[in-house]
Amino acid sequence: MGQIHNLTESEFPDILRRLRALEFATNQNHMAIGRGGLSVHSGGMITIENGGLNVTGSATITGILNADGTVNLTGIIGVSGPLTVTGTTKLNGPTTVGGNTTVNGDLTTNGKLDVNGPTTLDGNTTATGDLTVNGPLNIKGTSTLAGDLNVTGNGKIKAGGMTVDPGLLGGSVQFTNGGYLSGTTDGPQLTGPAGNAFVYVRNALAGIQAAAIKLVGAVTVQGGLQITGLPTTTQPANLHIDSSGNVSRSTA
């Protein structure tokens, strides 16, 4: 038996029912956006309250990203532009810097610091732990060393034209204009620029030795004054020097 449509019945109640269904519908709870995408324009904003945003693909932000809360990043992070950090930064894991690094403020390291490439320090640097630099180290600012400076092997210390050389004569300080102070096997020795005059201190012995063109001799103090290599003269004597070079005041 077919349904008979009452032509005298109004369709307005049905329209109200359909509008009410649209008002209370929750179609966006399971909404899907296809290839056309979703566009928010003219100052519009998407607000998420008591929910979250889950991106399994990629997110591209060409403007400014402001994050006022906690940001947790657990994957690979790539930064190709300038990175500015104005707050406290903590790096608890291994950190590798492949490019040039500039530190304009104070740098404090409490642990071991290994530097494998060339390093330039322009400001104040404080290292309370071990600092290992395998490449050249260039310090342009003032440096303060509160502990010992240990130079292993035959490494040299250079200050201008002066050089501290541990491999020369048991360790020597070479001066800019020539000459050096060395610790020979016999004792400390100060050598002149030409290398032919010495001031030395040995076991119970201190002496001055010179070897010039016209004079070959030495002045030695060892319980007495001894002068060797003196020239001769016909003048009256006021000092007496024996065959061994010992000097005495003459009262004859």
Stockholm file with secondary structure:
# STOCKHOLM 1.0

chainA/1-252         MGQIHNLTESEFPDILRRLRALEFATNQNHMAIGRGGLSVHSGGMITIENGGLNVTGSATITGILNADGTVNLTGIIGVSGPLTVTGTTKLNGPTTVGGNTTVNGDLTTNGKLDVNGPTTLDGNTTATGDLTVNGPLNIKGTSTLAGDLNVTGNGKIKAGGMTVDPGLLGGSVQFTNGGYLSGTTDGPQLTGPAGNAFVYVRNALAGIQAAAIKLVGAVTVQGGLQITGLPTTTQPANLHIDSSGNVSRSTA
#=GR chainA/1-252 SS CCCCCCTTSCSHHHHHHHHHHHHTCCGGGGCCCCTTCCCCCTTCCCCCCSCCCCCSSCCCCSSCCCCCSCCCCCSCCCCCSCCCCCSCCCCCSCCCCCSCCCCCSCEEECSCEEECSCEEECSCEEECSCEEECSCEEECSCCCCCSCCCCCTTCCEEETTEEEETTSTTSEEECTTSCEEEECSSSEEEECTTSSEEEEEETTEEEEEEECSSCEEEEEESSSEEEESCCCCCSCCSEEECTTCBEEECCC
#=GC SS_cons         CCCCCCTTSCSHHHHHHHHHHHHTCCGGGGCCCCTTCCCCCTTCCCCCCSCCCCCSSCCCCSSCCCCCSCCCCCSCCCCCSCCCCCSCCCCCSCCCCCSCCCCCSCEEECSCEEECSCEEECSCEEECSCEEECSCEEECSCCCCCSCCCCCTTCCEEETTEEEETTSTTSEEECTTSCEEEECSSSEEEECTTSSEEEEEETTEEEEEEECSSCEEEEEESSSEEEESCCCCCSCCSEEECTTCBEEECCC
//
